[in-house]
Amino acid sequence: MKHTHYDAIIIGAGMSGLAAGIRLAHFGKKVCILERHNAPGGLNSFYSFAGRKYDVGLHAMTNYVAPGVKGTPLGKLLRQLRIEREEFALCPQKQSRIAFRDCGLRFTNDFAVLDAEVAAKFPAQADGWRRLVGVVRTYDDVSLDAQPVSAREVVGRHITDPLLTDMIFCPVMYYGSAQEQDMEFGQFVIMFKALFLEGFARPLDGVRVIIRVLLEKYRSAGGERRMQCGVARIIEEQGRAARVVLDDGVELTAEHVISSIGVAETLALCRSGFTPDMSGLNPDLQNIGQLSFIETITVFNRQPAEWGWGDDTIVFFNDSDRFDYVRARGQVDVRSGVICLPNNFAYGDRTLSEGLFRVTCLANYDQWAHLPEEEYQADKQRWFTAATRSARRFLPPVDDAVLASAQLATDMFTPRTIKKFTGHFNGAIYGAPRKIRNGRTHLSNLYLCGTDQGFLGIVGAMLSGISMANYHVLQGKG
C-alpha cells in the first residue's frame, strides 16, 4: 500500500501546532496538521452555544508590548510567522490586581505601577524585590538546555516576606504552572515577564481572531490540515517514528513528527494499551500533570462598569493564610482563583455587546471524571454558584437580585471537559510538571512542542512551535 508521505506531520491544531506548521510551510516543507476535534485552538479555542460564541482558555494574551518595543517575544513571534501586528487587533488591559485577604497589589502593562505598589506596601522588601526583578530581566529563559532550579529557592534569596512571596506566585502559577506549590525558575521567569514586565491584551472578538489569522497564514503557505482526524498510534521502527496510524486506520509517513498533545500523551501513542496509572514503563510516561480547573462564564445584559466592576481586567484572588496551589482536595477549591472581566480592555470607541464575567478555580479531575450525567450536571450548578460567589467578594458588592435580573446565560467547563477536548490525562491544563525543553523524545524524529516543551502562555505556545520547527527540522538538530 502506498502511504502519503510528508516532510512533517504535526499532531494537534493548537497554537503551538499551528505556529510550527506555518513556520515549516513558509520554507516549502510539505506539512500536515492532524486534529482530532472539529475546532482548532486546542487549550485556547471557542465554541458556540445557544447562539453565542464563548472563549475557552484565553483570558488575555500575555507578553503584550506597545508598538515599537523591540526584542520581545511578541515581536519575534510576528516576524517568524510573517504576521503584521495589526492582524491580531490587540487591545491592552486597563488594570489588574492581586487581591489577598488583607492586601492588594495593582499592576498594568506599565511595570512601574507594580514596582511602586510593592515598594509602598512592602517597604522592607523593596531592595530584595528590585534584585529579583534584575535577575528575572537577565535570565535566559529560552535556553533549551537550562538545568531546572526551584523558583521558590531563587525567589527566597531575595524576598523574605511570605505574603509578598505568595502574591508574586499566585498570578504566575495560575497562568502557567503545572507543578504544585513551586515552579522551575525558567518557567517562573517566562511568566513573570509575560504578566508583569510585558502585559495583557485581547482582541475585541476574542481568541477566534488569533486562530483565524493563524489558519489563514497556514493555508496561504500551502499547509494541509485534517480536522476530526485523530492519531491512534505511532509505529516505531529502528528508533524512529516510522508511521502514524489514524483513528480510521489510515497510515501516514513523514520525515519528522511534531506532537503538541503532551509528553505522556505522545509517548502513550507509542505504547499500545498505556493508561495513566501504569508505572515502570518510561519516566516520561509517569510525568503526568495533576492540576486541573473549572471555569464559569456568566453573560449579562449590562456592562460590568454599571456595578462598579469597570476598572479591573483580571483579578487573582486568595483568602487563605497562605496561597495553596495544589490539586483540589474536593471537587473544586474556591479559596483562590482568577476573575476575568473581558469588557475591561481598552477597546477604544468599541465595546462588547454584552457583559462577561469569568471565574477560574482549581479542581480535581478524579472527582469529576466518572460522575453519572444527572449528578454531573447538579454538581456543575452547585460549584458554579460557589465559585462565582467566592470571587465576587473581591469586587465591589452587588445585590444578588440585581445580578440575577441582568443574567442572560451561563456555562461552565470542568476537568472532564478539558480531558475531552484536549486529551490531557487528568484534565491537566498545563500538562506535565517536568518540561522537556529541547523537545526530544526516545525516537530520533519525534519531537514535542507546546505545553510540555515549556514555553508558556499563548505567545509562548506559538514560540514553542516555531522553536521546535526551527531547531529540529529547519536547522536539522533533531
Disulfide bonds with the S-S distance in Angstrom:
none
